[in-house]
Amino acid sequence: MNAGLAPILIALLFASCFGLLAYAIGQAVREAMQTYSGTYAQDLSRQYEDLFLFIPARRIVHLARLAAVALFLLLFFSFGDVGSSSGAFSGALFGGAGAVAALFAPRIALRVLRERRARRFNLQLVDALINMSGALRAGFSILQAFETVVKQGQNPIAQEFGLFLQQIRVGVRFDEALRHMEERVGSDDLILMNQSIEVARLTGGNLTEVFEKIAATIRERMRIEQRIRSLTSQQRLQALVVGAMPVLLMFAMTLIDPKMMMPFFASRAGVMLLALVAMLEVLGALLIRKIMAIRV
């Protein structure tokens, strides 16, 4: 073999290897995005519909992709350096992490909205139980008692009770419609109410007294939870400040003296150290959240 052809063959071999690797990565990313645009987005859209937020799956995909591209570019040019391979790798690493986080942001937003909606539902459930108890004392049926809550128009409880009555009208069984409402709301207080209704319907119990006792129990539990939140507010604020301090310090130092920080972000040791810090931050946040999660 000619000695001059050896470097060319080696270069072609390396180019073909990198080309095949890039093709495999591209195919994997393409399949992942197809799954995200299909099953994942459709499932998210259905879960948003449970919150009476009718967002098409295509709109969720478009917004998530736009946020992912914007966050990738922002982090890439903030922590990367196009002039060096290590800097480009660092920027791609931070940008890729930000893009993945942006793609999963709709799921996080869904969890936050569901928790806020469940809290509002529980607050309104106390007054709804009192009103339903009064309606039953006045001679109304259990379905008419639900209608009195719907007529008040306080969302989200009016929306959930209204959907429950619609399912009853189209032929869904009473216990099955209650179970569907439990799955949508995800409230322990609602489960307690539904179980009480089922027991009273089977045994002939007095629902008026049951509703009043459940309302008193829920009100007392909320008072205890509010007391716990007040006692732990200082500790939660301290945990937030301590957890955010390394991140804020990193951004501040990057803005003040980027020439000093860019070599750190471009080095392998710096990237490994940042990954370790991120892992410890996440573990610390999960541990603190577990400690603070006191169930009553």
C-alpha positions in Angstrom: 0.0 0.0 0.0 1.2 3.5 -0.8 2.4 5.4 2.2 0.5 8.5 1.1 -2.8 6.6 1.1 -2.6 5.5 4.7 -3.4 8.9 6.3 -6.3 9.3 3.9 -7.8 5.9 4.7 -7.4 6.5 8.4 -9.2 9.9 8.0 -11.9 8.3 6.0 -12.3 5.5 8.6 -12.6 8.1 11.4 -15.0 10.2 9.3 -17.2 7.1 8.6 -17.2 6.1 12.3 -18.2 9.6 13.4 -20.8 9.7 10.7 -22.4 6.5 11.8 -22.3 7.6 15.4 -24.0 10.9 14.5 -26.6 9.0 12.5 -27.3 6.7 15.4 -27.6 9.6 17.8 -29.9 11.4 15.3 -32.1 8.4 15.0 -32.4 8.0 18.7 -33.2 11.7 19.2 -35.8 11.4 16.3 -37.5 8.4 17.9 -37.5 10.1 21.3 -39.1 13.2 19.8 -41.7 11.1 18.0 -42.6 9.4 21.3 -42.7 12.8 23.0 -45.0 14.2 20.3 -47.2 11.2 20.4 -47.9 9.2 23.5 -46.3 11.6 26.0 -48.0 14.8 24.7 -51.4 13.0 24.3 -51.2 11.8 27.9 -50.3 15.3 29.1 -53.2 16.8 27.1 -55.6 14.4 28.7 -54.3 15.1 32.2 -54.7 18.9 31.6 -58.3 18.2 30.5 -58.8 16.7 33.9 -58.0 20.2 35.3 -60.4 21.7 32.7 -57.5 23.2 30.8 -58.1 22.2 27.2 -54.6 22.5 25.6 -54.1 20.5 22.4 -51.2 18.0 22.4 -49.7 19.8 19.3 -49.6 23.1 21.2 -47.8 21.5 24.2 -45.2 20.0 21.8 -44.6 23.3 20.1 -44.2 25.3 23.3 -41.9 22.7 24.8 -39.7 22.6 21.8 -39.5 26.3 21.6 -38.5 26.5 25.2 -36.0 23.7 24.8 -34.3 25.5 21.9 -34.2 28.8 23.6 -32.8 27.4 26.8 -30.2 25.3 25.0 -28.9 28.4 23.1 -28.9 30.5 26.3 -27.0 28.0 28.4 -24.7 27.0 25.5 -23.5 30.6 24.9 -23.4 31.3 28.7 -21.3 28.3 29.8 -19.7 27.2 26.5 -16.9 28.3 24.2 -17.1 27.7 20.5 -13.4 28.2 20.1 -12.3 25.1 21.9 -13.6 21.5 21.9 -13.8 21.3 25.7 -15.8 24.6 25.8 -18.1 23.3 23.1 -18.6 20.1 25.1 -19.3 22.1 28.3 -21.8 24.3 26.5 -23.5 21.3 24.9 -23.7 19.6 28.2 -25.3 22.5 30.0 -27.5 23.3 27.0 -28.7 19.7 26.7 -29.5 19.5 30.3 -31.5 22.7 30.1 -33.3 21.5 26.9 -34.3 18.2 28.6 -35.6 20.1 31.6 -37.7 22.4 29.3 -39.2 19.3 27.6 -40.3 18.0 30.9 -41.5 21.4 32.2 -45.2 20.8 31.2 -45.2 17.7 33.4 -43.9 19.8 36.3 -46.4 22.6 35.6 -49.2 20.0 35.6 -48.2 18.7 39.0 -48.1 22.2 40.5 -51.4 23.1 39.0 -53.0 19.9 40.2 -51.7 20.5 43.8 -53.0 24.1 43.8 -56.4 23.0 42.4 -56.6 20.2 45.0 -56.0 22.7 47.8 -58.7 25.0 46.5 -61.0 22.1 46.2 -60.4 21.0 49.8 -61.1 24.6 51.0 -64.4 24.7 49.1 -65.4 21.2 50.1 -66.0 22.3 53.7 -68.6 24.9 52.8 -70.0 22.5 50.2 -70.6 19.8 52.8 -72.4 22.2 55.1 -74.6 23.4 52.2 -75.3 19.8 51.2 -76.2 18.9 54.7 -78.6 21.8 54.8 -80.1 20.7 51.5 -80.7 17.2 52.8 -82.4 18.5 55.9 -84.7 20.5 53.7 -85.8 17.3 52.0 -83.6 17.3 48.9 -82.1 14.1 47.4 -78.4 13.5 47.3 -78.2 14.5 43.6 -80.2 17.7 44.3 -77.7 18.5 47.1 -74.9 18.2 44.6 -76.8 20.6 42.3 -77.0 23.2 45.0 -73.2 23.3 45.1 -73.0 23.5 41.3 -75.4 26.4 41.2 -73.1 28.4 43.5 -70.5 28.4 40.7 -67.4 28.3 42.8 -64.7 26.6 40.7 -63.1 24.0 40.9 -65.7 22.2 43.0 -68.6 23.4 40.8 -66.8 22.0 37.7 -66.1 18.7 39.3 -69.6 18.2 40.8 -71.2 19.4 37.5 -69.2 16.8 35.5 -70.2 14.2 38.1 -73.9 15.0 37.5 -73.5 15.0 33.8 -72.0 11.5 34.0 -75.0 10.4 36.1 -77.4 11.8 33.5 -75.7 9.8 30.7 -76.0 6.5 32.5 -72.8 6.2 34.6 -73.4 4.4 37.9 -73.3 6.6 41.0 -70.4 4.9 42.6 -68.4 4.8 39.3 -69.0 8.5 38.8 -67.7 9.2 42.3 -64.6 7.1 41.6 -64.0 9.1 38.4 -64.1 12.3 40.4 -61.6 10.9 42.9 -59.2 10.1 40.1 -59.5 13.6 38.6 -59.1 15.6 41.8 -56.8 13.4 43.9 -58.1 14.6 47.3 -58.1 12.5 50.4 -61.0 14.6 51.8 -63.0 13.8 48.7 -62.3 10.1 49.2 -63.5 10.4 52.8 -66.7 12.0 51.6 -67.3 9.4 48.9 -66.7 6.5 51.2 -69.2 8.1 53.7 -71.8 8.5 51.0 -71.4 4.8 49.9 -71.6 3.5 53.5 -74.7 5.7 54.2 -76.4 4.5 51.0 -75.7 0.8 51.8 -76.6 1.0 55.5 -79.2 3.8 55.5 -77.2 6.2 57.7 -77.9 9.9 58.3 -76.0 11.8 55.7 -76.7 15.2 57.2 -74.8 14.4 60.4 -72.1 12.6 58.4 -71.5 15.6 56.2 -71.3 17.9 59.3 -68.8 15.7 61.0 -66.7 15.3 57.9 -66.7 19.1 57.5 -65.6 19.6 61.1 -62.8 17.0 60.6 -61.5 18.6 57.5 -61.6 22.1 59.1 -59.6 20.9 62.1 -57.1 19.1 59.8 -56.6 22.3 57.8 -56.1 24.3 61.0 -53.4 21.9 62.1 -51.7 21.9 58.7 -51.7 25.7 58.7 -50.2 25.7 62.2 -47.4 23.3 61.0 -46.7 25.5 58.0 -46.4 28.5 60.2 -44.0 26.7 62.6 -41.8 25.5 59.7 -41.8 28.6 57.6 -38.5 29.8 58.9 -36.8 26.4 58.2 -38.3 26.2 54.7 -37.0 29.7 53.9 -33.5 28.8 55.3 -33.5 25.7 53.1 -34.4 27.7 50.0 -31.7 30.3 50.7 -29.0 27.7 51.4 -30.0 25.7 48.3 -30.1 28.7 46.0 -26.9 30.3 47.2 -24.4 28.1 45.2 -26.4 28.6 42.0 -26.8 32.4 42.5 -23.1 32.7 43.4 -22.1 30.8 40.2 -24.2 33.1 38.0 -22.9 36.2 39.8 -19.3 35.3 39.4 -19.9 34.5 35.7 -21.4 37.9 35.1 -18.7 39.7 37.1 -15.7 38.0 35.7 -16.5 35.6 32.8 -12.8 35.3 31.8 -12.1 33.6 35.1 -15.2 31.3 35.0 -15.1 30.2 31.4 -11.9 28.1 31.8 -13.6 26.4 34.8 -16.7 25.5 32.7 -14.6 24.3 29.8 -12.4 22.0 31.9 -13.2 18.4 32.6 -12.8 18.8 36.3 -15.1 21.8 36.3 -17.8 19.9 34.5 -17.5 17.0 36.8 -17.6 19.3 39.9 -20.7 21.0 38.6 -22.4 17.7 37.9 -21.6 16.6 41.5 -22.9 19.9 42.9 -26.2 19.5 40.9 -26.6 16.0 42.2 -26.1 17.1 45.8 -28.5 20.0 45.3 -31.2 17.7 44.1 -30.6 15.1 46.9 -30.6 17.9 49.5 -33.9 19.3 48.1 -35.5 15.9 48.1 -34.4 15.2 51.6 -35.6 18.5 53.0 -38.9 18.1 51.2 -39.3 14.6 52.7 -38.6 16.0 56.2 -41.0 18.9 55.8 -43.8 16.7 54.4 -45.8 16.2 57.6 -49.1 14.5 56.9 -52.0 15.1 59.3 
